[in-house]
Amino acid sequence: PPAGTAAHGGGRLSGGMEELSGAQLIAEALRAQNVEYMFGVVGIPITEVAVAAQAAGIKYIGMRNEQAACYAASAIGYLTGRPGVCLVVSGPGFLHTLGGMANATVNCWPLIVIGGSSDRNQETMGAFQEFPQAVRTSIYGRPGSCYIDIPGDFVNLQVNKSSVKYVECCPPPPISTAEHSAVSEAASIIAHAKQPLLIIGKGASYSRAENNIRKFVDLSGLPFLPTPMAKGVVPDNHPNCVAAARSMALLHADVIILLGARLNWILHFGLPPRFRQDVKVIQIDICAEEMGNNVRPAAMLLGDINAITKQDLALQKSLPMNYYTVFHHIRELIPKDCILVSEGANTMDIGRTMLPNYHPRQRLDAGTFGTMGVGLGFAIAAALVAKDRTPEKRVICIEGDSAFGFSGMEVETICRYNLPILIIVVNNNGIYTGLDAGSWKEMLQYGDPVTSVPPVSLLPNARYEEIMSAFGGKGYFVNTPEELQNAVKASLADKRAPSLINVMIDPQSERKKQEFPWLTRSNL
């Protein structure tokens, strides 16, 4: 039979026995592991795998670049707890996934990347033990990325269906609790603390620990600070949330309880001057290797966070608008249960404070790896999950103009699959800051742009909304609060079409001055 026959439903061997192709076996093995979503850019030899995946009931989303595909697949892992799959060809195709794999590994999100390579001499096919093992590797312990290499001749190899040994679905990760002595020690430290602070990390969000953590906060009365993608584990409008006084809370806490959070750059490594010299840290994490990283903990609770917690600006009215004005109006109009995707420098940083989250796993941003270019891939993944599980939930992607440039062509993917994503580009004509049209024109008079234009500047008043319009979505170009309000309302009212709102702000608009600006200092 033709090589592709089995990928579409199998064929018959000369003896009358049903045959399967390698592509089918790959697809069935993935489906048996409860894999629901596959993203990729097809080519030889993995096109048949994508076709077989669709036939097996796996949703395949063809992307325009392997990097965005990998970002989307990794976001599926975070949102669902089961790995998304990224399907790519070997060589450059696989190399393009490295950023997504690194991002997933650092963020601790389960991900499987499957790459098609050159043929190998192979007479028989095994039981595809690699797939349950890959799922297990990606979700057990600290989640992360996993790569499977598929030789090209495996894809079209025909085998007797009766000879295939199917492996049972990999069960959820085993639940482990902390040692009783460690729990008692931690409880004693908290009881004697004068200014304790609970820091909730995205590990707590991933473990689905929100109910227990909310009870813990309510019963203990502890103030808490969420890291960016842990926002919503306990609602941002909870009276114990100290996000608005983050620097003061970190500086004055004498005991800090880390719930699935890491003392990395997001938390200033747990070191002075952001933290007290004598601060005591209680670390709760599923990964033993993370214990004592940067700061020696006073108590270490190793295990599943959910199980362990069972054992708690002023607005500018003039024009052009600034970041705070824009975020104020967005916050007033977007649904509280929407999934927020945030990307950019000032856009993401200010949005963390200005745009509250009320539920877990409803915020996606650059994360621990500080990755730019993740926004639209994350938004596509979130929209697919929402479509299947909570169709009424909206996905809103808020990006800086520089961040949008990394993956802007994925707008075509959004329109191709008719995903009702609302993209809001906060456009200041540059990276951090830009130039207005007049200053740009004047700058060009000094000579060639490559020597006269500041490196942080982008083209003024770029019409990003026209990219959305070109592919059939709805685009809005706004300059005033009234125009912004009308555009957001119209976009949210249309639950079937994607939209892009291009919001022009003051090119010199920046975040408020930071007391410890080590992440933002510059000589510019």
C-alpha positions in Angstrom: 0.0 0.0 0.0 1.1 3.6 -0.4 3.4 4.9 2.3 0.9 7.4 3.7 -2.0 5.0 3.9 -1.6 3.9 7.5 -1.3 7.5 8.7 -4.9 8.0 7.6 -6.3 4.8 9.0 -4.2 1.8 8.4 -4.0 -0.8 5.7 -3.7 -4.5 5.1 -0.7 -6.8 5.0 -0.6 -9.5 2.4 -1.9 -12.0 4.9 -5.0 -9.9 5.6 -3.8 -8.5 8.9 -4.2 -4.8 9.6 -1.1 -2.7 9.5 -0.2 0.6 11.1 2.4 3.2 10.1 4.9 4.7 12.5 3.1 8.0 12.3 -0.1 6.3 13.6 1.8 4.6 16.4 3.3 7.9 17.4 -0.1 9.6 17.4 -1.8 6.8 19.3 1.0 6.7 21.8 0.6 10.4 22.5 -3.2 10.2 22.7 -2.9 7.3 25.1 -0.9 9.7 27.4 -3.8 12.2 27.3 -1.9 14.6 25.0 -4.5 16.9 23.6 -2.6 19.7 21.7 0.1 19.6 19.2 1.8 22.7 17.7 4.3 22.7 14.9 5.7 23.6 11.4 5.4 20.5 9.2 7.9 19.2 6.7 9.7 16.0 5.8 9.5 13.6 7.5 7.0 14.6 10.2 4.0 15.8 8.1 2.4 12.4 8.3 2.7 12.6 12.1 0.6 15.8 12.2 -2.0 14.1 9.9 -2.1 11.0 12.1 -2.4 13.1 15.2 -5.5 14.8 13.9 -6.9 11.4 13.0 -6.3 10.3 16.5 -8.2 13.2 18.0 -5.2 15.4 18.9 -5.7 19.1 18.0 -3.0 20.2 15.6 -2.2 23.9 15.3 0.1 24.8 12.4 2.3 27.8 13.4 4.5 30.0 11.3 7.7 29.6 13.3 8.9 26.7 15.5 9.9 29.1 18.2 6.3 30.4 18.7 5.0 26.8 18.3 7.3 25.7 21.2 6.2 28.6 23.4 2.5 27.7 22.7 3.1 24.0 23.5 4.9 24.9 26.8 2.0 27.1 27.8 -0.4 24.2 27.3 1.7 22.3 29.9 1.3 25.0 32.5 -2.4 25.6 31.8 -3.4 21.9 31.8 -0.8 20.0 33.8 -0.2 17.6 30.9 2.5 18.4 28.3 1.8 20.1 25.0 3.7 18.7 22.0 5.8 20.7 19.6 6.4 18.9 16.3 9.3 20.0 14.1 11.7 18.9 11.5 15.4 18.3 12.4 18.2 20.8 11.9 17.1 24.4 11.9 13.5 23.4 12.8 14.7 21.8 16.0 17.2 24.6 16.7 14.3 27.1 16.6 12.7 25.3 19.5 15.6 25.7 21.9 14.4 29.0 23.2 11.0 27.5 24.0 12.6 24.4 25.6 14.8 26.6 27.7 11.9 28.8 28.7 9.8 25.7 29.7 12.7 24.2 31.6 13.4 27.4 33.6 9.7 28.0 34.2 9.2 24.3 35.1 6.5 23.7 32.6 6.0 20.2 31.0 6.7 20.1 27.3 7.5 17.4 24.7 9.3 18.4 21.5 9.3 15.8 18.7 11.7 16.2 15.9 12.0 14.2 12.7 15.5 13.2 11.7 17.2 11.2 9.0 16.3 7.6 8.4 17.9 4.7 10.3 18.0 1.1 9.5 15.3 -0.4 11.7 13.6 -3.7 11.0 10.9 -3.7 13.7 9.2 -1.1 15.8 9.0 -1.4 19.6 6.3 -0.5 22.0 7.1 3.2 21.9 8.0 3.2 25.5 9.6 6.6 24.9 6.3 8.4 25.0 5.0 7.5 28.5 8.6 8.0 29.7 8.7 11.4 28.1 5.4 12.4 29.7 6.6 11.1 33.0 9.9 13.0 32.7 8.1 16.2 31.8 5.6 16.2 34.7 7.2 14.2 37.6 9.3 16.1 40.2 10.1 19.5 38.8 8.3 19.7 35.4 10.2 20.7 32.3 10.9 20.0 28.6 11.7 16.7 27.0 12.9 15.9 23.5 12.1 12.8 21.4 13.9 12.2 18.1 12.0 10.3 15.5 14.0 8.8 12.6 12.4 9.5 9.3 11.9 5.9 8.3 9.9 5.3 11.5 7.1 7.6 10.2 6.2 5.5 7.2 7.3 2.1 8.4 4.4 -0.5 8.2 3.9 -3.0 11.1 1.3 -5.6 12.0 -1.2 -3.9 14.4 -1.4 -7.1 16.5 2.3 -6.9 17.3 2.0 -3.4 18.8 2.3 -3.3 22.6 0.4 -0.3 24.0 1.6 1.2 27.2 -0.9 2.5 29.8 -1.3 6.2 30.3 1.3 7.7 32.7 -0.5 8.4 36.0 -0.3 11.8 37.6 2.8 12.5 39.6 2.9 10.9 43.1 2.1 13.2 46.0 4.7 13.7 48.7 4.4 15.5 52.0 7.1 17.2 54.1 8.7 15.6 57.1 6.7 16.1 60.3 9.8 17.6 62.0 10.3 20.1 59.3 6.6 21.2 59.5 6.8 21.6 63.2 10.0 23.7 62.9 8.4 25.9 60.3 5.3 26.4 62.4 7.5 27.4 65.4 9.4 30.0 63.3 6.2 31.5 62.0 4.7 31.6 65.5 7.6 33.7 66.8 7.9 36.0 63.7 7.1 39.7 64.2 6.7 40.6 60.5 6.2 37.4 58.5 5.6 37.4 54.7 4.2 34.7 52.5 5.6 34.7 48.9 3.5 32.7 46.5 5.3 31.4 43.4 4.0 29.9 40.2 4.9 26.5 41.5 1.9 26.9 43.9 -0.2 27.8 40.9 1.0 24.8 38.9 0.2 22.4 41.8 -3.4 23.7 42.0 -2.9 24.6 45.6 -5.1 27.7 45.6 -7.9 26.4 47.8 -5.5 25.3 50.6 -3.4 28.5 50.3 -6.5 30.7 50.5 -7.6 28.9 53.6 -4.1 29.2 55.1 -4.0 33.0 54.4 -7.5 33.5 55.9 -6.8 31.4 59.0 -3.2 32.7 59.7 -3.8 36.3 58.7 -0.4 36.3 57.0 0.3 39.0 54.4 1.2 37.6 51.0 3.0 38.7 47.9 2.5 36.8 44.6 5.1 36.5 42.0 3.9 37.5 38.5 2.5 34.2 37.4 1.2 33.3 40.8 -1.2 36.2 40.8 -4.7 34.9 41.4 -3.8 31.9 43.5 -5.1 34.2 46.2 -7.1 37.0 44.6 -5.2 40.3 44.2 -8.1 42.1 45.9 -7.6 40.1 49.0 -7.0 42.4 52.0 -3.8 40.6 52.9 -2.2 41.2 49.5 0.8 43.5 49.9 1.8 43.7 46.2 1.2 47.4 46.3 3.9 47.7 49.0 6.2 45.1 47.6 9.5 46.7 48.3 8.6 47.6 51.9 7.2 44.2 52.5 10.4 42.5 51.3 12.6 44.8 53.2 10.9 44.6 56.6 9.9 40.9 56.7 11.8 39.0 59.4 10.4 35.6 58.2 9.6 34.7 54.6 7.7 31.6 53.6 8.5 30.6 50.0 5.6 28.7 48.5 6.9 27.4 45.2 8.9 30.5 44.6 12.6 30.8 43.9 15.1 33.3 45.2 16.2 34.3 41.7 16.3 37.6 40.0 12.6 38.1 40.2 13.0 38.2 44.0 16.4 39.9 44.0 18.1 36.6 45.0 16.8 37.1 48.6 19.8 39.4 49.4 20.2 42.9 50.8 19.4 45.7 50.2 16.0 44.3 49.1 15.9 41.9 52.1 16.9 42.1 55.7 20.4 40.7 56.5 19.0 38.5 59.2 15.8 37.3 57.4 14.7 33.7 58.0 13.5 31.8 55.0 11.1 28.8 55.1 11.3 27.1 51.8 8.6 24.9 50.4 9.5 23.3 47.1 9.1 20.0 45.2 12.7 20.1 44.0 15.5 19.2 46.5 18.1 20.9 44.3 16.4 24.2 44.8 16.7 24.2 48.6 19.2 26.7 49.9 19.8 28.3 46.5 21.3 31.8 47.3 20.0 31.9 50.9 20.3 29.1 53.5 16.8 28.4 54.7 15.9 28.2 58.4 13.4 25.4 57.5 13.1 23.2 54.4 9.8 21.5 53.5 10.3 19.2 50.5 7.2 17.9 48.7 4.1 18.8 46.9 2.9 22.3 47.7 -0.8 21.4 47.7 -0.2 18.5 50.1 2.0 20.5 52.4 -0.4 23.4 52.7 -3.0 20.9 54.0 -0.5 20.0 57.1 -2.2 29.2 54.7 -1.0 56.4 40.3 -2.2 58.7 39.8 -3.9 59.0 36.4 -2.8 61.4 33.8 -5.6 63.2 32.1 -3.7 65.1 29.4 -2.6 63.7 26.1 -0.8 61.7 25.0 -1.7 59.0 27.5 0.9 57.2 29.7 1.1 53.6 30.8 -0.9 54.2 34.0 -3.8 55.9 32.2 -4.0 53.1 29.6 -3.9 50.3 32.3 -6.5 52.0 34.4 -9.1 52.0 31.6 -8.2 48.5 30.6 -8.6 47.3 34.1 -12.0 48.9 34.4 -13.4 47.1 31.3 -11.9 43.6 31.0 -13.6 40.7 32.7 -12.2 39.5 36.0 -12.0 35.9 34.8 -10.1 36.7 31.6 -6.7 35.1 30.9 -4.1 37.8 30.8 -1.0 37.5 28.6 1.5 40.2 29.3 4.7 40.9 27.5 7.2 43.7 27.2 9.5 45.8 29.4 7.5 48.7 30.9 4.2 47.2 29.6 4.7 43.9 31.5 6.3 45.5 34.7 3.6 48.1 35.2 0.8 45.7 34.2 1.8 43.4 37.0 0.7 46.1 39.5 -2.1 47.7 37.5 -3.9 44.6 36.2 -5.0 42.4 39.1 -5.7 38.6 38.8 -8.4 36.9 40.7 -7.9 33.3 39.7 -4.9 31.0 39.3 -3.3 30.1 35.9 -4.9 33.1 34.3 -1.7 35.1 33.8 1.1 34.3 31.4 4.1 36.5 31.0 7.9 36.4 30.3 8.4 34.3 33.4 11.6 33.3 35.1 13.6 33.2 31.8 12.6 36.8 31.0 11.7 35.7 27.4 10.5 38.2 24.8 8.4 36.7 21.9 6.2 34.5 24.0 3.1 36.6 24.0 1.2 35.5 20.9 2.2 31.9 21.3 1.0 31.9 24.9 -2.2 33.7 23.8 -2.9 31.1 21.1 -2.4 28.2 23.6 -4.7 29.9 26.2 -7.4 30.5 23.6 -7.4 26.9 22.5 -7.7 25.7 26.1 -10.4 28.2 26.8 -12.3 27.2 23.7 -12.3 23.6 24.8 -12.9 24.0 28.5 -14.4 27.4 29.2 -15.7 28.9 25.9 -17.0 32.0 27.7 -13.6 33.0 29.0 -11.7 35.7 27.0 -8.0 35.8 26.3 -6.4 39.3 26.4 -2.8 39.8 25.3 -1.3 43.1 26.3 2.1 43.8 24.7 4.6 46.6 24.2 5.3 47.5 20.6 8.8 46.0 20.7 7.5 42.8 22.2 4.8 42.5 19.5 7.4 42.6 16.8 8.9 39.3 18.0 5.9 37.2 17.0 3.5 39.6 15.2 3.0 37.4 12.2 1.3 34.9 14.5 -1.7 37.2 14.0 -2.2 35.3 10.8 -2.4 32.1 12.9 -4.9 33.6 15.2 -7.1 34.7 12.3 -6.7 31.3 10.5 -8.1 29.5 13.4 -10.6 32.2 14.2 -9.5 32.6 17.9 -11.3 35.5 19.5 -8.1 36.9 21.2 -7.9 40.6 22.0 -4.4 42.0 21.5 -3.6 45.4 23.0 -0.3 46.9 21.8 0.8 49.7 24.1 2.8 51.7 21.6 5.5 54.2 22.7 7.5 54.0 19.4 10.4 52.2 21.0 12.1 49.8 23.3 11.7 51.4 26.8 11.3 54.8 25.2 10.9 56.2 21.6 10.6 59.3 19.6 7.5 61.2 18.4 7.0 61.8 14.7 8.4 65.3 14.8 11.6 64.3 16.7 12.0 61.3 14.3 11.8 63.6 11.3 14.3 66.0 12.8 16.7 63.2 13.7 16.8 62.0 10.1 18.1 65.3 9.0 21.3 64.5 10.8 22.2 61.7 8.4 21.7 58.0 7.8 19.3 56.4 10.3 21.8 53.7 11.1 24.1 56.3 12.7 21.6 59.0 13.9 18.6 57.1 15.2 18.8 56.0 18.8 19.0 52.2 19.1 15.9 52.0 21.3 13.7 53.8 18.8 11.2 52.2 16.5 9.3 53.7 13.6 6.8 56.3 15.1 3.1 55.7 14.9 3.5 52.2 13.3 0.0 50.9 12.4 0.2 47.5 13.9 -3.6 47.2 13.9 -3.5 47.0 10.1 -1.8 43.6 10.4 -4.9 42.3 12.1 -7.1 43.9 9.5 -5.1 42.5 6.7 -5.9 38.9 7.8 -9.6 39.5 8.5 -9.6 40.5 12.1 -10.6 43.9 13.6 -8.1 46.6 14.1 -8.3 49.9 16.1 -5.9 52.8 16.3 -6.5 54.9 19.4 -5.0 58.1 20.9 -7.5 59.1 23.6 -9.1 57.4 26.7 -12.5 57.6 25.0 -11.2 55.9 21.9 -9.5 53.2 24.0 -12.7 52.6 26.0 -14.8 52.3 22.8 -12.3 49.9 21.2 -12.1 47.6 24.2 -15.9 47.5 24.6 -16.4 46.7 20.9 -13.7 44.0 21.0 -15.1 42.3 24.0 -18.6 42.5 22.6 -17.5 40.4 19.5 -17.0 37.0 20.9 -16.0 35.4 17.6 -13.5 37.6 15.9 -9.9 38.5 17.0 -9.1 42.2 17.5 -6.0 44.3 17.9 -6.0 47.7 19.6 -3.0 49.9 18.8 -2.8 52.3 21.7 -0.5 55.3 21.2 1.1 56.7 24.4 3.7 59.3 25.2 7.0 58.0 23.7 8.8 59.1 26.9 6.4 57.5 29.2 8.1 55.2 31.7 7.5 53.3 34.9 7.7 55.1 38.2 11.1 55.7 39.7 12.3 52.6 41.5 14.1 52.8 44.9 16.4 49.9 43.9 16.6 50.1 40.1 19.3 47.5 39.5 17.1 45.8 36.8 16.3 49.1 35.0 19.3 51.3 35.4 20.9 52.6 32.3 23.1 55.5 31.2 20.5 56.6 28.6 
